[in-house]
Amino acid sequence: MSETTPCPLCKSTYTYAMDNLLICPECCHEWNPEEEAQTAGAFIVKDSNGNILKDGDSVVTIKTLPVKGSAQSIKAGTKVRNIRLVDGDHNIDCRIDGFGAMSLKSEFVKKA
């Protein structure tokens, strides 16, 4: 039996092959190992739903986010346009009306 690669999401070793895809029975993630090899060096940022984000996309916040040093917070449902992706803990740089320049975590937004 050939050895398969572990799941990139949950790191499970129980993956199996079906046609040209690898499938994880624990988290139900499906992926193509050839595509994974091509994008291994690329910088990928995903939103809370798993959609891949790119520079210039619009996103919507999914929960109310407190802002350090401000009495106001960013309300859930706030649309943010023209994002820029950066490497780091807060991987989205943007400008929010009423707040100015801001850094957000991609896990608190969804693609608009």
Backbone torsions as a table, in degrees:
resi	resn	phi	psi	omega
1	MET	NA	136.6	-178.2
2	SER	-79.7	152.5	-178.5
3	GLU	-86.7	132.0	178.8
4	THR	-104.3	162.5	-179.8
5	THR	-83.8	151.3	177.9
6	PRO	-69.9	159.4	-179.7
7	CYS	-63.5	132.4	-180.0
8	PRO	-71.1	-18.9	-179.6
9	LEU	-89.6	-56.1	-174.4
10	CYS	-105.0	-3.4	178.6
11	LYS	65.1	21.5	178.0
12	SER	-69.1	143.5	179.7
13	THR	-97.0	3.0	-177.5
14	TYR	-93.0	31.2	-179.7
15	THR	-73.6	153.9	176.6
16	TYR	-139.7	159.1	-176.6
17	ALA	-96.8	139.0	172.9
18	MET	-139.3	114.8	-172.6
19	ASP	56.7	-120.5	-179.7
20	ASN	-103.6	10.8	-179.9
21	LEU	-107.6	154.1	168.3
22	LEU	-106.2	141.5	-175.1
23	ILE	-128.1	137.7	176.7
24	CYS	-102.0	119.6	-179.5
25	PRO	-74.6	-16.6	-177.9
26	GLU	-83.2	-41.4	-179.0
27	CYS	-115.3	1.1	177.8
28	CYS	64.3	22.9	178.8
29	HIS	-81.2	135.5	176.5
30	GLU	-118.6	137.6	179.0
31	TRP	-152.3	158.3	178.1
32	ASN	-100.1	118.1	-177.0
33	PRO	-63.8	-27.8	177.5
34	GLU	-67.7	-40.6	178.1
35	GLU	-68.0	-37.3	177.5
36	GLU	-61.5	-39.9	179.9
37	ALA	-66.3	-35.9	179.9
38	GLN	-71.2	-37.2	-176.1
39	THR	-97.5	11.2	-177.5
40	ALA	-61.8	-36.9	-179.4
41	GLY	-87.9	-8.9	-177.2
42	ALA	-80.2	152.5	178.4
43	PHE	-89.0	114.2	-176.5
44	ILE	-118.8	131.0	176.0
45	VAL	-121.4	130.1	-179.9
46	LYS	-117.5	146.9	177.5
47	ASP	-81.2	-172.7	-176.9
48	SER	-64.9	-22.8	179.7
49	ASN	-95.9	-1.0	179.1
50	GLY	92.6	4.4	177.3
51	ASN	-75.7	139.6	179.9
52	ILE	-77.9	129.4	179.8
53	LEU	-97.3	149.8	177.0
54	LYS	-130.5	163.1	174.6
55	ASP	-59.1	137.1	177.8
56	GLY	91.7	-7.5	178.6
57	ASP	-68.8	164.1	171.8
58	SER	-109.1	139.6	179.7
59	VAL	-131.2	163.5	178.2
60	VAL	-126.1	135.0	177.6
61	THR	-71.2	143.4	-177.4
62	ILE	-102.2	-9.5	176.3
63	LYS	-148.7	162.3	178.2
64	THR	-71.2	126.9	-175.4
65	LEU	-111.6	122.4	176.0
66	PRO	-71.3	148.0	179.8
67	VAL	-114.0	123.1	179.6
68	LYS	-61.5	133.7	176.5
69	GLY	79.7	9.5	-179.9
70	SER	-134.3	145.4	177.7
71	ALA	-77.9	-22.6	180.0
72	GLN	-86.6	162.1	174.0
73	SER	-130.0	162.4	177.3
74	ILE	-86.3	117.5	-174.8
75	LYS	-74.0	152.7	175.5
76	ALA	-62.8	137.0	-179.3
77	GLY	94.6	0.8	178.1
78	THR	-70.6	125.7	-180.0
79	LYS	-88.0	131.8	-179.9
80	VAL	-118.5	123.3	-177.4
81	ARG	-103.7	154.6	172.1
82	ASN	55.7	61.8	179.5
83	ILE	-79.0	161.1	175.9
84	ARG	-129.9	130.0	-177.6
85	LEU	-90.4	135.8	179.1
86	VAL	-133.0	160.0	178.0
87	ASP	-87.9	129.7	179.1
88	GLY	151.0	-173.6	-178.8
89	ASP	-65.8	-50.5	173.9
90	HIS	-94.6	99.2	-167.8
91	ASN	-96.5	12.6	175.3
92	ILE	-126.3	122.3	171.0
93	ASP	-102.2	136.8	-177.4
94	CYS	-157.5	175.7	174.3
95	ARG	-122.9	123.9	-179.2
96	ILE	-110.9	129.4	179.2
97	ASP	-58.9	129.5	-179.7
98	GLY	90.4	-13.9	-179.7
99	PHE	-121.0	-33.5	-177.7
100	GLY	94.5	-153.1	-177.4
101	ALA	-68.6	138.3	-172.9
102	MET	-149.5	152.5	171.9
103	SER	-116.7	133.6	-178.0
104	LEU	-124.5	157.7	172.0
105	LYS	-91.7	139.0	-176.7
106	SER	-67.8	-19.7	-179.8
107	GLU	-73.1	-10.2	179.8
108	PHE	-107.2	12.4	179.0
109	VAL	-130.9	160.0	171.3
110	LYS	-130.1	151.1	-177.9
111	LYS	-66.8	134.6	-178.9
112	ALA	-86.2	NA	NA
